[in-house]
Amino acid sequence: MRIASILLIVWLIAGAFAAGQRGYYSGPVENCNQAATIAVTILAGPLNYLGMNPKIACQTPQPSK
């Protein structure tokens, strides 16, 4: 269990580092697309360095008229 926890932490750190290298932390998160892309990049972890470049397109619900 301890090894799995350490591997998970290292995996997420690698993803956070990859997101930082891509400049995702350089400004405020302005919409759902940016937040989702940052989250997926962090979850992808070291796969980012094998060529994976996850991007998410989402739409927030609009208020009814």
N, CA, C and O atoms as a Maestro MAE file, in Angstrom:
{
 s_m_m2io_version
 :::
 2.0.0
}

f_m_ct {
 s_m_title
 :::
 protein
 m_atom[260] {
  # First column is atom index #
  i_m_mmod_type
  r_m_x_coord
  r_m_y_coord
  r_m_z_coord
  i_m_residue_number
  s_m_chain_name
  s_m_pdb_residue_name
  s_m_pdb_atom_name
  i_m_atomic_number
  :::
  1 25 0.829 -1.197 0.000 1 A "MET " " N  " 7
  2 3 0.000 0.000 0.000 1 A "MET " " CA " 6
  3 2 0.871 1.259 0.000 1 A "MET " " C  " 6
  4 15 0.536 2.249 -0.650 1 A "MET " " O  " 8
  5 25 1.966 1.217 0.716 2 A "ARG " " N  " 7
  6 3 2.844 2.382 0.814 2 A "ARG " " CA " 6
  7 2 3.480 2.698 -0.535 2 A "ARG " " C  " 6
  8 15 3.603 3.862 -0.917 2 A "ARG " " O  " 8
  9 25 3.884 1.646 -1.257 3 A "ILE " " N  " 7
  10 3 4.507 1.853 -2.569 3 A "ILE " " CA " 6
  11 2 3.494 2.440 -3.542 3 A "ILE " " C  " 6
  12 15 3.839 3.311 -4.341 3 A "ILE " " O  " 8
  13 25 2.260 1.978 -3.486 4 A "ALA " " N  " 7
  14 3 1.210 2.503 -4.374 4 A "ALA " " CA " 6
  15 2 0.960 3.982 -4.096 4 A "ALA " " C  " 6
  16 15 0.754 4.763 -5.026 4 A "ALA " " O  " 8
  17 25 0.976 4.366 -2.839 5 A "SER " " N  " 7
  18 3 0.777 5.769 -2.480 5 A "SER " " CA " 6
  19 2 1.918 6.641 -2.996 5 A "SER " " C  " 6
  20 15 1.696 7.740 -3.505 5 A "SER " " O  " 8
  21 25 3.123 6.142 -2.860 6 A "ILE " " N  " 7
  22 3 4.280 6.901 -3.342 6 A "ILE " " CA " 6
  23 2 4.231 7.029 -4.855 6 A "ILE " " C  " 6
  24 15 4.503 8.103 -5.392 6 A "ILE " " O  " 8
  25 25 3.889 5.953 -5.552 7 A "LEU " " N  " 7
  26 3 3.775 6.001 -7.009 7 A "LEU " " CA " 6
  27 2 2.696 6.976 -7.463 7 A "LEU " " C  " 6
  28 15 2.882 7.693 -8.447 7 A "LEU " " O  " 8
  29 25 1.577 7.009 -6.759 8 A "LEU " " N  " 7
  30 3 0.501 7.939 -7.099 8 A "LEU " " CA " 6
  31 2 0.959 9.384 -6.930 8 A "LEU " " C  " 6
  32 15 0.677 10.229 -7.780 8 A "LEU " " O  " 8
  33 25 1.655 9.667 -5.852 9 A "ILE " " N  " 7
  34 3 2.143 11.026 -5.607 9 A "ILE " " CA " 6
  35 2 3.152 11.437 -6.672 9 A "ILE " " C  " 6
  36 15 3.093 12.557 -7.179 9 A "ILE " " O  " 8
  37 25 4.075 10.545 -7.017 10 A "VAL " " N  " 7
  38 3 5.060 10.841 -8.050 10 A "VAL " " CA " 6
  39 2 4.368 11.051 -9.394 10 A "VAL " " C  " 6
  40 15 4.745 11.943 -10.154 10 A "VAL " " O  " 8
  41 25 3.354 10.232 -9.689 11 A "TRP " " N  " 7
  42 3 2.583 10.351 -10.942 11 A "TRP " " CA " 6
  43 2 1.949 11.737 -11.041 11 A "TRP " " C  " 6
  44 15 2.060 12.395 -12.075 11 A "TRP " " O  " 8
  45 25 1.283 12.184 -9.971 12 A "LEU " " N  " 7
  46 3 0.607 13.479 -9.975 12 A "LEU " " CA " 6
  47 2 1.599 14.640 -10.017 12 A "LEU " " C  " 6
  48 15 1.326 15.665 -10.642 12 A "LEU " " O  " 8
  49 25 2.735 14.487 -9.364 13 A "ILE " " N  " 7
  50 3 3.760 15.531 -9.415 13 A "ILE " " CA " 6
  51 2 4.292 15.676 -10.837 13 A "ILE " " C  " 6
  52 15 4.509 16.793 -11.307 13 A "ILE " " O  " 8
  53 25 4.504 14.555 -11.522 14 A "ALA " " N  " 7
  54 3 4.971 14.612 -12.912 14 A "ALA " " CA " 6
  55 2 3.942 15.331 -13.790 14 A "ALA " " C  " 6
  56 15 4.316 16.114 -14.663 14 A "ALA " " O  " 8
  57 25 2.661 15.073 -13.566 15 A "GLY " " N  " 7
  58 3 1.613 15.751 -14.325 15 A "GLY " " CA " 6
  59 2 1.550 17.232 -14.023 15 A "GLY " " C  " 6
  60 15 1.355 18.045 -14.927 15 A "GLY " " O  " 8
  61 25 1.712 17.589 -12.767 16 A "ALA " " N  " 7
  62 3 1.699 19.005 -12.388 16 A "ALA " " CA " 6
  63 2 2.904 19.730 -12.984 16 A "ALA " " C  " 6
  64 15 2.797 20.884 -13.397 16 A "ALA " " O  " 8
  65 25 4.038 19.058 -13.026 17 A "PHE " " N  " 7
  66 3 5.241 19.639 -13.619 17 A "PHE " " CA " 6
  67 2 5.043 19.843 -15.128 17 A "PHE " " C  " 6
  68 15 5.445 20.869 -15.676 17 A "PHE " " O  " 8
  69 25 4.423 18.861 -15.795 18 A "ALA " " N  " 7
  70 3 4.152 18.979 -17.235 18 A "ALA " " CA " 6
  71 2 3.206 20.144 -17.517 18 A "ALA " " C  " 6
  72 15 3.400 20.879 -18.485 18 A "ALA " " O  " 8
  73 25 2.187 20.314 -16.680 19 A "ALA " " N  " 7
  74 3 1.256 21.433 -16.856 19 A "ALA " " CA " 6
  75 2 1.978 22.764 -16.680 19 A "ALA " " C  " 6
  76 15 1.697 23.729 -17.391 19 A "ALA " " O  " 8
  77 25 2.896 22.812 -15.744 20 A "GLY " " N  " 7
  78 3 3.678 24.027 -15.542 20 A "GLY " " CA " 6
  79 2 4.573 24.330 -16.737 20 A "GLY " " C  " 6
  80 15 4.719 25.489 -17.125 20 A "GLY " " O  " 8
  81 25 5.170 23.299 -17.322 21 A "GLN " " N  " 7
  82 3 6.023 23.495 -18.493 21 A "GLN " " CA " 6
  83 2 5.226 23.994 -19.696 21 A "GLN " " C  " 6
  84 15 5.763 24.703 -20.547 21 A "GLN " " O  " 8
  85 25 3.967 23.633 -19.768 22 A "ARG " " N  " 7
  86 3 3.123 24.081 -20.875 22 A "ARG " " CA " 6
  87 2 2.535 25.470 -20.619 22 A "ARG " " C  " 6
  88 15 1.830 26.000 -21.477 22 A "ARG " " O  " 8
  89 25 2.808 26.062 -19.470 23 A "GLY " " N  " 7
  90 3 2.368 27.416 -19.177 23 A "GLY " " CA " 6
  91 2 0.931 27.522 -18.696 23 A "GLY " " C  " 6
  92 15 0.335 28.597 -18.766 23 A "GLY " " O  " 8
  93 25 0.369 26.433 -18.214 24 A "TYR " " N  " 7
  94 3 -1.028 26.460 -17.773 24 A "TYR " " CA " 6
  95 2 -1.233 27.256 -16.488 24 A "TYR " " C  " 6
  96 15 -2.356 27.663 -16.192 24 A "TYR " " O  " 8
  97 25 -0.169 27.484 -15.722 25 A "TYR " " N  " 7
  98 3 -0.291 28.219 -14.470 25 A "TYR " " CA " 6
  99 2 0.072 29.695 -14.625 25 A "TYR " " C  " 6
  100 15 0.136 30.415 -13.629 25 A "TYR " " O  " 8
  101 25 0.309 30.154 -15.838 26 A "SER " " N  " 7
  102 3 0.817 31.512 -16.040 26 A "SER " " CA " 6
  103 2 -0.230 32.605 -15.827 26 A "SER " " C  " 6
  104 15 0.138 33.760 -15.612 26 A "SER " " O  " 8
  105 25 -1.491 32.284 -15.879 27 A "GLY " " N  " 7
  106 3 -2.525 33.294 -15.688 27 A "GLY " " CA " 6
  107 2 -3.740 32.694 -15.012 27 A "GLY " " C  " 6
  108 15 -3.759 31.500 -14.712 27 A "GLY " " O  " 8
  109 25 -4.751 33.508 -14.772 28 A "PRO " " N  " 7
  110 3 -5.955 32.996 -14.113 28 A "PRO " " CA " 6
  111 2 -6.732 32.047 -15.033 28 A "PRO " " C  " 6
  112 15 -6.688 32.169 -16.257 28 A "PRO " " O  " 8
  113 25 -7.428 31.119 -14.425 29 A "VAL " " N  " 7
  114 3 -8.280 30.202 -15.180 29 A "VAL " " CA " 6
  115 2 -9.552 30.958 -15.543 29 A "VAL " " C  " 6
  116 15 -10.301 31.391 -14.667 29 A "VAL " " O  " 8
  117 25 -9.785 31.109 -16.839 30 A "GLU " " N  " 7
  118 3 -10.887 31.944 -17.295 30 A "GLU " " CA " 6
  119 2 -12.153 31.170 -17.654 30 A "GLU " " C  " 6
  120 15 -13.242 31.744 -17.661 30 A "GLU " " O  " 8
  121 25 -12.027 29.884 -17.949 31 A "ASN " " N  " 7
  122 3 -13.222 29.138 -18.332 31 A "ASN " " CA " 6
  123 2 -13.064 27.658 -18.002 31 A "ASN " " C  " 6
  124 15 -12.025 27.211 -17.514 31 A "ASN " " O  " 8
  125 25 -14.111 26.929 -18.281 32 A "CYS " " N  " 7
  126 3 -14.173 25.498 -17.993 32 A "CYS " " CA " 6
  127 2 -13.120 24.728 -18.783 32 A "CYS " " C  " 6
  128 15 -12.542 23.771 -18.266 32 A "CYS " " O  " 8
  129 25 -12.865 25.121 -20.006 33 A "ASN " " N  " 7
  130 3 -11.899 24.424 -20.855 33 A "ASN " " CA " 6
  131 2 -10.513 24.428 -20.228 33 A "ASN " " C  " 6
  132 15 -9.843 23.396 -20.200 33 A "ASN " " O  " 8
  133 25 -10.082 25.566 -19.731 34 A "GLN " " N  " 7
  134 3 -8.750 25.666 -19.135 34 A "GLN " " CA " 6
  135 2 -8.653 24.827 -17.864 34 A "GLN " " C  " 6
  136 15 -7.665 24.120 -17.665 34 A "GLN " " O  " 8
  137 25 -9.647 24.897 -17.020 35 A "ALA " " N  " 7
  138 3 -9.625 24.134 -15.773 35 A "ALA " " CA " 6
  139 2 -9.612 22.634 -16.049 35 A "ALA " " C  " 6
  140 15 -8.867 21.891 -15.408 35 A "ALA " " O  " 8
  141 25 -10.422 22.189 -16.987 36 A "ALA " " N  " 7
  142 3 -10.475 20.769 -17.320 36 A "ALA " " CA " 6
  143 2 -9.173 20.294 -17.961 36 A "ALA " " C  " 6
  144 15 -8.713 19.188 -17.677 36 A "ALA " " O  " 8
  145 25 -8.582 21.108 -18.811 37 A "THR " " N  " 7
  146 3 -7.321 20.741 -19.457 37 A "THR " " CA " 6
  147 2 -6.203 20.617 -18.428 37 A "THR " " C  " 6
  148 15 -5.390 19.696 -18.508 37 A "THR " " O  " 8
  149 25 -6.152 21.524 -17.474 38 A "ILE " " N  " 7
  150 3 -5.144 21.457 -16.414 38 A "ILE " " CA " 6
  151 2 -5.332 20.176 -15.601 38 A "ILE " " C  " 6
  152 15 -4.366 19.469 -15.318 38 A "ILE " " O  " 8
  153 25 -6.572 19.882 -15.229 39 A "ALA " " N  " 7
  154 3 -6.849 18.690 -14.425 39 A "ALA " " CA " 6
  155 2 -6.477 17.410 -15.167 39 A "ALA " " C  " 6
  156 15 -5.875 16.513 -14.578 39 A "ALA " " O  " 8
  157 25 -6.821 17.313 -16.432 40 A "VAL " " N  " 7
  158 3 -6.518 16.107 -17.203 40 A "VAL " " CA " 6
  159 2 -5.019 15.972 -17.430 40 A "VAL " " C  " 6
  160 15 -4.492 14.859 -17.425 40 A "VAL " " O  " 8
  161 25 -4.331 17.080 -17.626 41 A "THR " " N  " 7
  162 3 -2.876 17.029 -17.796 41 A "THR " " CA " 6
  163 2 -2.211 16.510 -16.529 41 A "THR " " C  " 6
  164 15 -1.276 15.712 -16.601 41 A "THR " " O  " 8
  165 25 -2.681 16.953 -15.381 42 A "ILE " " N  " 7
  166 3 -2.119 16.479 -14.117 42 A "ILE " " CA " 6
  167 2 -2.412 14.989 -13.933 42 A "ILE " " C  " 6
  168 15 -1.542 14.232 -13.503 42 A "ILE " " O  " 8
  169 25 -3.627 14.572 -14.256 43 A "LEU " " N  " 7
  170 3 -3.980 13.159 -14.109 43 A "LEU " " CA " 6
  171 2 -3.236 12.264 -15.092 43 A "LEU " " C  " 6
  172 15 -3.001 11.091 -14.801 43 A "LEU " " O  " 8
  173 25 -2.863 12.798 -16.251 44 A "ALA " " N  " 7
  174 3 -2.126 12.003 -17.238 44 A "ALA " " CA " 6
  175 2 -0.702 11.726 -16.783 44 A "ALA " " C  " 6
  176 15 -0.079 10.772 -17.249 44 A "ALA " " O  " 8
  177 25 -0.181 12.542 -15.886 45 A "GLY " " N  " 7
  178 3 1.135 12.304 -15.299 45 A "GLY " " CA " 6
  179 2 2.248 12.170 -16.324 45 A "GLY " " C  " 6
  180 15 2.363 13.000 -17.225 45 A "GLY " " O  " 8
  181 25 3.070 11.132 -16.195 46 A "PRO " " N  " 7
  182 3 4.220 10.955 -17.082 46 A "PRO " " CA " 6
  183 2 3.840 10.678 -18.540 46 A "PRO " " C  " 6
  184 15 4.692 10.790 -19.421 46 A "PRO " " O  " 8
  185 25 2.603 10.324 -18.809 47 A "LEU " " N  " 7
  186 3 2.186 10.096 -20.197 47 A "LEU " " CA " 6
  187 2 2.330 11.359 -21.034 47 A "LEU " " C  " 6
  188 15 2.430 11.284 -22.259 47 A "LEU " " O  " 8
  189 25 2.340 12.521 -20.381 48 A "ASN " " N  " 7
  190 3 2.554 13.782 -21.090 48 A "ASN " " CA " 6
  191 2 3.900 13.789 -21.798 48 A "ASN " " C  " 6
  192 15 4.040 14.385 -22.865 48 A "ASN " " O  " 8
  193 25 4.884 13.130 -21.210 49 A "TYR " " N  " 7
  194 3 6.233 13.109 -21.783 49 A "TYR " " CA " 6
  195 2 6.380 12.037 -22.857 49 A "TYR " " C  " 6
  196 15 7.422 11.949 -23.507 49 A "TYR " " O  " 8
  197 25 5.353 11.228 -23.047 50 A "LEU " " N  " 7
  198 3 5.355 10.231 -24.116 50 A "LEU " " CA " 6
  199 2 4.544 10.699 -25.313 50 A "LEU " " C  " 6
  200 15 4.268 9.917 -26.223 50 A "LEU " " O  " 8
  201 25 4.161 11.968 -25.316 51 A "GLY " " N  " 7
  202 3 3.463 12.546 -26.460 51 A "GLY " " CA " 6
  203 2 1.992 12.837 -26.230 51 A "GLY " " C  " 6
  204 15 1.346 13.415 -27.104 51 A "GLY " " O  " 8
  205 25 1.446 12.463 -25.101 52 A "MET " " N  " 7
  206 3 0.039 12.742 -24.831 52 A "MET " " CA " 6
  207 2 -0.135 14.227 -24.540 52 A "MET " " C  " 6
  208 15 0.606 14.798 -23.739 52 A "MET " " O  " 8
  209 25 -1.103 14.845 -25.183 53 A "ASN " " N  " 7
  210 3 -1.381 16.256 -24.965 53 A "ASN " " CA " 6
  211 2 -2.894 16.412 -24.795 53 A "ASN " " C  " 6
  212 15 -3.584 16.829 -25.724 53 A "ASN " " O  " 8
  213 25 -3.408 16.076 -23.606 54 A "PRO " " N  " 7
  214 3 -4.860 16.097 -23.417 54 A "PRO " " CA " 6
  215 2 -5.423 17.512 -23.415 54 A "PRO " " C  " 6
  216 15 -4.857 18.422 -22.809 54 A "PRO " " O  " 8
  217 25 -6.525 17.675 -24.088 55 A "LYS " " N  " 7
  218 3 -7.258 18.943 -24.085 55 A "LYS " " CA " 6
  219 2 -8.738 18.603 -23.939 55 A "LYS " " C  " 6
  220 15 -9.225 17.651 -24.548 55 A "LYS " " O  " 8
  221 25 -9.431 19.366 -23.151 56 A "ILE " " N  " 7
  222 3 -10.843 19.134 -22.901 56 A "ILE " " CA " 6
  223 2 -11.633 20.355 -23.352 56 A "ILE " " C  " 6
  224 15 -11.250 21.492 -23.076 56 A "ILE " " O  " 8
  225 25 -12.722 20.110 -24.037 57 A "ALA " " N  " 7
  226 3 -13.642 21.189 -24.412 57 A "ALA " " CA " 6
  227 2 -14.957 20.937 -23.676 57 A "ALA " " C  " 6
  228 15 -15.563 19.876 -23.824 57 A "ALA " " O  " 8
  229 25 -15.383 21.894 -22.903 58 A "CYS " " N  " 7
  230 3 -16.627 21.747 -22.165 58 A "CYS " " CA " 6
  231 2 -17.406 23.060 -22.220 58 A "CYS " " C  " 6
  232 15 -16.858 24.118 -22.528 58 A "CYS " " O  " 8
  233 25 -18.651 22.963 -21.922 59 A "GLN " " N  " 7
  234 3 -19.503 24.160 -21.906 59 A "GLN " " CA " 6
  235 2 -20.260 24.171 -20.588 59 A "GLN " " C  " 6
  236 15 -20.817 23.159 -20.162 59 A "GLN " " O  " 8
  237 25 -20.269 25.327 -19.957 60 A "THR " " N  " 7
  238 3 -21.038 25.459 -18.725 60 A "THR " " CA " 6
  239 2 -22.481 25.782 -19.101 60 A "THR " " C  " 6
  240 15 -22.723 26.449 -20.107 60 A "THR " " O  " 8
  241 25 -23.425 25.324 -18.316 61 A "PRO " " N  " 7
  242 3 -24.818 25.603 -18.623 61 A "PRO " " CA " 6
  243 2 -25.127 27.107 -18.542 61 A "PRO " " C  " 6
  244 15 -24.651 27.804 -17.647 61 A "PRO " " O  " 8
  245 25 -25.906 27.569 -19.465 62 A "GLN " " N  " 7
  246 3 -26.310 28.968 -19.487 62 A "GLN " " CA " 6
  247 2 -27.634 29.124 -18.716 62 A "GLN " " C  " 6
  248 15 -28.469 28.219 -18.737 62 A "GLN " " O  " 8
  249 25 -27.825 30.245 -18.049 63 A "PRO " " N  " 7
  250 3 -29.081 30.450 -17.335 63 A "PRO " " CA " 6
  251 2 -30.256 30.536 -18.302 63 A "PRO " " C  " 6
  252 15 -30.123 31.037 -19.418 63 A "PRO " " O  " 8
  253 25 -31.381 30.051 -17.867 64 A "SER " " N  " 7
  254 3 -32.565 30.099 -18.727 64 A "SER " " CA " 6
  255 2 -33.083 31.535 -18.820 64 A "SER " " C  " 6
  256 15 -32.864 32.363 -17.935 64 A "SER " " O  " 8
  257 25 -33.772 31.792 -19.920 65 A "LYS " " N  " 7
  258 3 -34.288 33.163 -20.150 65 A "LYS " " CA " 6
  259 2 -35.732 33.255 -19.822 65 A "LYS " " C  " 6
  260 15 -36.328 34.324 -19.954 65 A "LYS " " O  " 8
  :::
 }
 m_bond[259] {
  # First column is bond index #
  i_m_from
  i_m_to
  i_m_order
  :::
  1 1 2 1
  2 2 3 1
  3 3 4 2
  4 3 5 1
  5 5 6 1
  6 6 7 1
  7 7 8 2
  8 7 9 1
  9 9 10 1
  10 10 11 1
  11 11 12 2
  12 11 13 1
  13 13 14 1
  14 14 15 1
  15 15 16 2
  16 15 17 1
  17 17 18 1
  18 18 19 1
  19 19 20 2
  20 19 21 1
  21 21 22 1
  22 22 23 1
  23 23 24 2
  24 23 25 1
  25 25 26 1
  26 26 27 1
  27 27 28 2
  28 27 29 1
  29 29 30 1
  30 30 31 1
  31 31 32 2
  32 31 33 1
  33 33 34 1
  34 34 35 1
  35 35 36 2
  36 35 37 1
  37 37 38 1
  38 38 39 1
  39 39 40 2
  40 39 41 1
  41 41 42 1
  42 42 43 1
  43 43 44 2
  44 43 45 1
  45 45 46 1
  46 46 47 1
  47 47 48 2
  48 47 49 1
  49 49 50 1
  50 50 51 1
  51 51 52 2
  52 51 53 1
  53 53 54 1
  54 54 55 1
  55 55 56 2
  56 55 57 1
  57 57 58 1
  58 58 59 1
  59 59 60 2
  60 59 61 1
  61 61 62 1
  62 62 63 1
  63 63 64 2
  64 63 65 1
  65 65 66 1
  66 66 67 1
  67 67 68 2
  68 67 69 1
  69 69 70 1
  70 70 71 1
  71 71 72 2
  72 71 73 1
  73 73 74 1
  74 74 75 1
  75 75 76 2
  76 75 77 1
  77 77 78 1
  78 78 79 1
  79 79 80 2
  80 79 81 1
  81 81 82 1
  82 82 83 1
  83 83 84 2
  84 83 85 1
  85 85 86 1
  86 86 87 1
  87 87 88 2
  88 87 89 1
  89 89 90 1
  90 90 91 1
  91 91 92 2
  92 91 93 1
  93 93 94 1
  94 94 95 1
  95 95 96 2
  96 95 97 1
  97 97 98 1
  98 98 99 1
  99 99 100 2
  100 99 101 1
  101 101 102 1
  102 102 103 1
  103 103 104 2
  104 103 105 1
  105 105 106 1
  106 106 107 1
  107 107 108 2
  108 107 109 1
  109 109 110 1
  110 110 111 1
  111 111 112 2
  112 111 113 1
  113 113 114 1
  114 114 115 1
  115 115 116 2
  116 115 117 1
  117 117 118 1
  118 118 119 1
  119 119 120 2
  120 119 121 1
  121 121 122 1
  122 122 123 1
  123 123 124 2
  124 123 125 1
  125 125 126 1
  126 126 127 1
  127 127 128 2
  128 127 129 1
  129 129 130 1
  130 130 131 1
  131 131 132 2
  132 131 133 1
  133 133 134 1
  134 134 135 1
  135 135 136 2
  136 135 137 1
  137 137 138 1
  138 138 139 1
  139 139 140 2
  140 139 141 1
  141 141 142 1
  142 142 143 1
  143 143 144 2
  144 143 145 1
  145 145 146 1
  146 146 147 1
  147 147 148 2
  148 147 149 1
  149 149 150 1
  150 150 151 1
  151 151 152 2
  152 151 153 1
  153 153 154 1
  154 154 155 1
  155 155 156 2
  156 155 157 1
  157 157 158 1
  158 158 159 1
  159 159 160 2
  160 159 161 1
  161 161 162 1
  162 162 163 1
  163 163 164 2
  164 163 165 1
  165 165 166 1
  166 166 167 1
  167 167 168 2
  168 167 169 1
  169 169 170 1
  170 170 171 1
  171 171 172 2
  172 171 173 1
  173 173 174 1
  174 174 175 1
  175 175 176 2
  176 175 177 1
  177 177 178 1
  178 178 179 1
  179 179 180 2
  180 179 181 1
  181 181 182 1
  182 182 183 1
  183 183 184 2
  184 183 185 1
  185 185 186 1
  186 186 187 1
  187 187 188 2
  188 187 189 1
  189 189 190 1
  190 190 191 1
  191 191 192 2
  192 191 193 1
  193 193 194 1
  194 194 195 1
  195 195 196 2
  196 195 197 1
  197 197 198 1
  198 198 199 1
  199 199 200 2
  200 199 201 1
  201 201 202 1
  202 202 203 1
  203 203 204 2
  204 203 205 1
  205 205 206 1
  206 206 207 1
  207 207 208 2
  208 207 209 1
  209 209 210 1
  210 210 211 1
  211 211 212 2
  212 211 213 1
  213 213 214 1
  214 214 215 1
  215 215 216 2
  216 215 217 1
  217 217 218 1
  218 218 219 1
  219 219 220 2
  220 219 221 1
  221 221 222 1
  222 222 223 1
  223 223 224 2
  224 223 225 1
  225 225 226 1
  226 226 227 1
  227 227 228 2
  228 227 229 1
  229 229 230 1
  230 230 231 1
  231 231 232 2
  232 231 233 1
  233 233 234 1
  234 234 235 1
  235 235 236 2
  236 235 237 1
  237 237 238 1
  238 238 239 1
  239 239 240 2
  240 239 241 1
  241 241 242 1
  242 242 243 1
  243 243 244 2
  244 243 245 1
  245 245 246 1
  246 246 247 1
  247 247 248 2
  248 247 249 1
  249 249 250 1
  250 250 251 1
  251 251 252 2
  252 251 253 1
  253 253 254 1
  254 254 255 1
  255 255 256 2
  256 255 257 1
  257 257 258 1
  258 258 259 1
  259 259 260 2
  :::
 }
}
